[in-house]
Amino acid sequence: MPDHAAQTFQQIPSPTEHSFCALLTAYHKQQLFERVFQLFDSVPIGRGILPGVAAHNVLLASLCQTGKMDEARNLLDEMRKKKGLEPDIVSYNTILNGFLKRGDQDVFADILNEINCKAIAPDIVTYNLKMANFCKRKESFKAEELLDVMIYKGIHPNLSTFNTLIKGFCNERDSDSAMRVFKRMKATNGASGKERISPSADTYILLIRCLVDKEEFTQALQVCKECLTRRYAPPFETMKVLINGLAKTSKVDLAKYLVEKMRMVNKGDAVAAWTKLEGELLV
């Protein structure tokens, strides 16, 4: 409800940077990026607000999300040189993510070097971005080495950390390494230190697609069983290839078992599709 948020902001007699950030964030989350830019340029002067690092971070995020990376890079420099603000790790992570998506390796490396020179402590987001960059360059083994560095430094990996690694190895068709990371994830505690990191639907889909693509149907079946136990439904086309593969390798009973399970976790038209597939493939 961004319009209501704007009306509420206008009704505040003496708005603070906190309320200003709240409105900026409301616009950003609704992807109303032009409103973010207009608000940042006009409101502070008229309402006596001095935007701090938090407000600038929202502006940075909107610039990056709209592909205005040169403007974002300039803003990062202006914060320190012209506005007396010291960018924090959120500022740098936002810029890193933008240049990672743009595929600009040189600037990405420059930003990392700037973080190191300023002795700003990297957080989990920073490490995840560095790992994603290695994976993007098809150097997932280096990303896994970075995982060990993180843990040694007391930074707890999260679901995104492991999904990034698994996706990297899957893209390199290294199913053995992807499965090794998968097992390692399930044995790793999260930030709370009390509960293991639980795979997401994306985790299972990445692995199943990779294993099916390499025709490792038995292992794909085991991952699929675990996926279905959590009531996640893998994509129809991927499962169709897996079921075909099992049927062609004389594992018809297992193929029928999968079809039945898929009917249980799907609804509506998808159920009919699975019933039809069973009739076509497994009679």
C-alpha positions as CSV (number, residue, x, y, z in Angstrom):
1,M,0.0,0.0,0.0
2,P,2.6,2.6,-1.1
3,D,0.1,5.4,-1.6
4,H,-1.1,5.0,2.0
5,A,2.5,4.9,3.2
6,A,3.1,8.2,1.4
7,Q,0.0,9.8,2.9
8,T,1.0,8.7,6.4
9,F,4.5,10.2,5.9
10,Q,3.1,13.5,4.8
11,Q,1.0,13.7,7.9
12,I,4.1,13.4,10.2
13,P,4.8,16.9,11.6
14,S,8.6,16.3,12.0
15,P,9.6,13.2,10.0
16,T,12.9,11.5,10.9
17,E,15.3,9.7,8.7
18,H,13.8,6.5,10.1
19,S,10.3,7.3,8.7
20,F,11.9,8.5,5.5
21,C,13.7,5.2,5.1
22,A,10.4,3.4,5.7
23,L,8.8,5.1,2.8
24,L,11.8,4.6,0.5
25,T,11.8,0.9,1.4
26,A,8.0,0.7,0.7
27,Y,8.6,2.1,-2.7
28,H,11.6,-0.1,-3.4
29,K,9.8,-3.3,-2.3
30,Q,6.9,-2.5,-4.7
31,Q,9.5,-1.8,-7.4
32,L,8.4,1.8,-7.7
33,F,12.0,2.8,-8.4
34,E,11.2,6.2,-10.0
35,R,9.3,7.1,-6.8
36,V,12.4,6.2,-4.8
37,F,14.5,8.5,-7.0
38,Q,12.0,11.4,-6.8
39,L,11.5,11.0,-3.1
40,F,15.2,11.0,-2.4
41,D,15.8,14.1,-4.5
42,S,12.9,16.2,-3.2
43,V,11.7,15.3,0.3
44,P,14.9,15.8,2.4
45,I,15.3,19.4,1.4
46,G,11.6,20.3,2.0
47,R,11.2,18.4,5.2
48,G,14.6,19.1,6.8
49,I,15.7,15.5,6.7
50,L,19.4,14.6,6.4
51,P,19.6,11.2,4.7
52,G,22.1,8.8,6.4
53,V,23.7,5.6,5.3
54,A,20.5,3.6,5.6
55,A,18.6,5.9,3.2
56,H,21.5,5.9,0.8
57,N,21.5,2.1,0.9
58,V,17.9,2.0,-0.3
59,L,18.7,4.4,-3.1
60,L,21.8,2.2,-4.0
61,A,19.6,-0.9,-4.2
62,S,17.1,0.8,-6.5
63,L,19.9,2.1,-8.8
64,C,21.3,-1.4,-9.0
65,Q,18.0,-3.1,-9.6
66,T,17.3,-0.7,-12.5
67,G,20.8,-1.4,-14.0
68,K,22.1,2.1,-13.2
69,M,25.4,0.7,-12.0
70,D,27.6,3.7,-13.0
71,E,25.3,6.0,-11.0
72,A,25.4,3.6,-8.1
73,R,29.2,3.4,-8.1
74,N,29.3,7.2,-8.2
75,L,26.9,7.5,-5.3
76,L,29.1,5.1,-3.2
77,D,32.0,7.5,-3.7
78,E,29.9,10.6,-3.1
79,M,28.7,9.3,0.3
80,R,32.2,9.4,1.6
81,K,33.7,12.3,-0.3
82,K,30.9,14.8,-0.4
83,K,28.4,13.8,2.3
84,G,30.6,12.7,5.1
85,L,29.0,9.3,5.3
86,E,31.0,6.0,5.6
87,P,29.4,3.3,3.5
88,D,28.8,0.1,5.5
89,I,28.9,-3.6,4.4
90,V,25.3,-3.4,3.2
91,S,26.3,-0.6,0.9
92,Y,29.2,-2.6,-0.5
93,N,27.2,-5.8,-0.8
94,T,24.5,-4.0,-2.8
95,I,27.1,-2.7,-5.2
96,L,28.8,-6.1,-5.4
97,N,25.5,-7.8,-6.3
98,G,24.8,-5.3,-9.0
99,F,28.2,-5.8,-10.7
100,L,28.0,-9.5,-10.3
101,K,24.7,-9.5,-12.2
102,R,26.2,-7.3,-14.9
103,G,29.1,-9.6,-15.2
104,D,31.7,-6.9,-14.6
105,Q,34.6,-8.9,-13.1
106,D,37.0,-5.9,-12.9
107,V,34.7,-3.6,-10.9
108,F,33.6,-6.6,-8.8
109,A,37.3,-7.2,-7.9
110,D,37.8,-3.4,-7.2
111,I,34.9,-3.3,-4.8
112,L,36.2,-6.4,-2.9
113,N,39.6,-4.7,-2.7
114,E,38.0,-1.5,-1.4
115,I,36.3,-3.5,1.4
116,N,39.6,-5.1,2.3
117,C,41.5,-1.8,2.3
118,K,38.9,-0.2,4.5
119,A,39.0,-3.1,6.9
120,I,35.3,-3.6,6.7
121,A,34.3,-7.0,8.0
122,P,32.6,-9.1,5.3
123,D,29.4,-10.8,6.3
124,I,27.5,-13.8,5.1
125,V,26.1,-11.9,2.1
126,T,29.6,-10.8,1.0
127,Y,30.9,-14.4,1.1
128,N,27.8,-15.7,-0.7
129,L,28.4,-13.1,-3.5
130,K,32.1,-14.0,-3.7
131,M,31.1,-17.7,-4.0
132,A,28.5,-16.9,-6.6
133,N,31.2,-15.1,-8.6
134,F,33.5,-18.1,-8.5
135,C,30.6,-20.4,-9.6
136,K,29.7,-18.0,-12.4
137,R,33.3,-18.4,-13.7
138,K,32.9,-22.2,-13.4
139,E,35.4,-22.3,-10.5
140,S,33.0,-23.8,-8.0
141,F,35.9,-25.7,-6.3
142,K,37.2,-22.3,-5.3
143,A,33.8,-21.3,-3.9
144,E,33.8,-24.5,-1.8
145,E,37.2,-23.6,-0.5
146,L,35.8,-20.2,0.5
147,L,33.1,-22.1,2.5
148,D,35.8,-23.5,4.7
149,V,37.3,-20.1,5.2
150,M,33.9,-18.7,6.2
151,I,33.4,-21.4,8.8
152,Y,36.9,-21.0,10.1
153,K,36.2,-17.3,10.7
154,G,33.0,-18.1,12.6
155,I,30.6,-17.0,9.8
156,H,27.7,-19.5,9.6
157,P,26.7,-20.5,6.1
158,N,23.0,-20.3,5.2
159,L,20.7,-22.0,2.7
160,S,21.8,-19.5,0.0
161,T,25.4,-20.4,0.5
162,F,24.8,-24.1,-0.2
163,N,22.3,-23.5,-3.0
164,T,24.9,-21.3,-4.7
165,L,27.5,-24.1,-4.5
166,I,25.1,-26.8,-5.6
167,K,24.0,-24.7,-8.6
168,G,27.6,-24.1,-9.5
169,F,28.6,-27.7,-9.5
170,C,25.4,-28.7,-11.3
171,N,26.1,-26.1,-14.0
172,E,29.5,-27.8,-14.4
173,R,27.8,-31.2,-14.6
174,D,29.8,-32.3,-11.5
175,S,27.1,-34.3,-9.8
176,D,29.4,-35.9,-7.3
177,S,30.5,-32.6,-5.9
178,A,26.9,-31.3,-5.9
179,M,25.8,-34.3,-3.9
180,R,28.8,-33.9,-1.5
181,V,27.8,-30.3,-0.8
182,F,24.1,-31.4,-0.4
183,K,25.1,-33.9,2.3
184,R,27.3,-31.4,3.9
185,M,24.5,-28.9,4.0
186,K,22.2,-31.2,5.9
187,A,24.9,-31.8,8.5
188,T,25.6,-28.1,9.1
189,N,24.0,-26.0,11.7
190,G,22.5,-22.6,10.8
191,A,23.2,-19.3,12.5
192,S,21.2,-20.3,15.6
193,G,23.5,-23.2,16.1
194,K,20.6,-25.4,17.1
195,E,19.0,-26.6,13.9
196,R,20.4,-28.1,10.7
197,I,20.1,-26.2,7.4
198,S,17.1,-27.6,5.6
199,P,17.1,-27.9,1.8
200,S,14.6,-25.9,-0.2
201,A,12.5,-26.9,-3.2
202,D,15.2,-25.2,-5.4
203,T,17.9,-27.4,-3.8
204,Y,16.1,-30.6,-4.8
205,I,15.2,-29.3,-8.2
206,L,18.8,-28.4,-9.0
207,L,20.0,-31.8,-7.9
208,I,17.3,-33.9,-9.6
209,R,17.8,-32.0,-12.9
210,C,21.6,-32.5,-12.8
211,L,21.3,-36.2,-12.0
212,V,18.7,-36.9,-14.6
213,D,20.7,-35.0,-17.2
214,K,23.6,-37.3,-16.5
215,E,21.3,-40.3,-16.5
216,E,22.1,-41.1,-12.9
217,F,18.6,-42.3,-12.3
218,T,19.0,-44.3,-9.2
219,Q,20.6,-41.4,-7.3
220,A,18.1,-39.0,-8.7
221,L,15.3,-41.3,-7.4
222,Q,16.7,-41.1,-3.9
223,V,16.9,-37.3,-3.9
224,C,13.4,-37.3,-5.4
225,K,12.0,-39.5,-2.6
226,E,13.4,-37.1,0.0
227,C,12.0,-34.1,-2.0
228,L,8.5,-35.7,-2.1
229,T,8.6,-36.5,1.6
230,R,8.8,-32.7,2.2
231,R,5.9,-32.4,-0.2
232,Y,7.8,-30.4,-2.8
233,A,6.8,-31.1,-6.4
234,P,9.6,-31.2,-8.9
235,P,8.9,-29.9,-12.5
236,F,6.8,-32.3,-14.7
237,E,9.3,-32.5,-17.5
238,T,12.2,-33.4,-15.3
239,M,10.2,-36.0,-13.5
240,K,9.0,-37.4,-16.9
241,V,12.6,-38.0,-18.0
242,L,13.4,-39.6,-14.7
243,I,10.4,-41.9,-14.9
244,N,11.2,-42.8,-18.5
245,G,14.8,-43.5,-17.4
246,L,13.7,-45.8,-14.6
247,A,11.3,-47.7,-16.9
248,K,13.9,-48.2,-19.5
249,T,16.4,-49.6,-17.0
250,S,13.8,-52.2,-15.8
251,K,12.8,-50.3,-12.7
252,V,9.1,-50.1,-13.7
253,D,7.9,-50.5,-10.1
254,L,10.0,-47.6,-8.9
255,A,8.7,-45.5,-11.8
256,K,5.1,-46.4,-10.9
257,Y,5.9,-45.5,-7.3
258,L,7.1,-42.0,-8.4
259,V,4.0,-41.4,-10.5
260,E,1.8,-42.2,-7.5
261,K,3.7,-39.9,-5.2
262,M,3.5,-37.1,-7.8
263,R,-0.3,-37.5,-7.9
264,M,-0.4,-37.1,-4.1
265,V,1.6,-33.8,-4.0
266,N,0.0,-32.2,-7.0
267,K,-3.5,-30.8,-7.5
268,G,-6.0,-30.0,-10.2
269,D,-4.9,-30.5,-13.8
270,A,-1.5,-31.7,-12.8
271,V,-3.0,-34.9,-11.3
272,A,-4.6,-35.7,-14.7
273,A,-1.3,-35.2,-16.4
274,W,0.3,-37.7,-14.1
275,T,-2.5,-40.2,-14.6
276,K,-2.1,-39.9,-18.3
277,L,1.7,-40.3,-18.1
278,E,1.3,-43.5,-16.0
279,G,-1.1,-44.9,-18.7
280,E,1.3,-44.0,-21.6
281,L,4.6,-45.1,-20.1
282,L,4.0,-47.8,-17.5
283,V,1.4,-50.2,-18.9
